[in-house]
Amino acid sequence: MAKIQTNASGTRSIEVTTQHMATIEQYQLFKDLIDSNGIIDEQVLDKLRLNVRSLLESQTGSDKQLLDLCLDVVYHPNMKALGLQNLISAYLEWKEQNSDVQAD
């Protein structure tokens, strides 16, 4: 479990579980999300939210893990651009740790 900071002052945060990270990986939610300028702003967060909404609407049987990710992280009231940037960083660290475990 990771705790990501969602604002600059550090007063707000979101708990992210390993299941949330696995769901992000399963649906490749961060693939092609960030423009070539590399800046993560509110538009990038809106793009992620629209992508997730589209995934949920296209599935006949809703995936509980994707719904949990939406409720707990993506659409969390504290989620802002800084939170998304920290979520992406936490995801990359999680992915690196999991690739080391799988390589053994």
Secondary structure, 3 states (H helix, E strand, C coil): CEEEECCCCCCCEEEECHHHHHHHHHHCCCCCCCCCCCCCCHHHHHHHHHHHHHHHHHCCCCCHHHHHHHHHHHCCCCCCHHHHHHHHHHHHHHHHHHHHHHHC
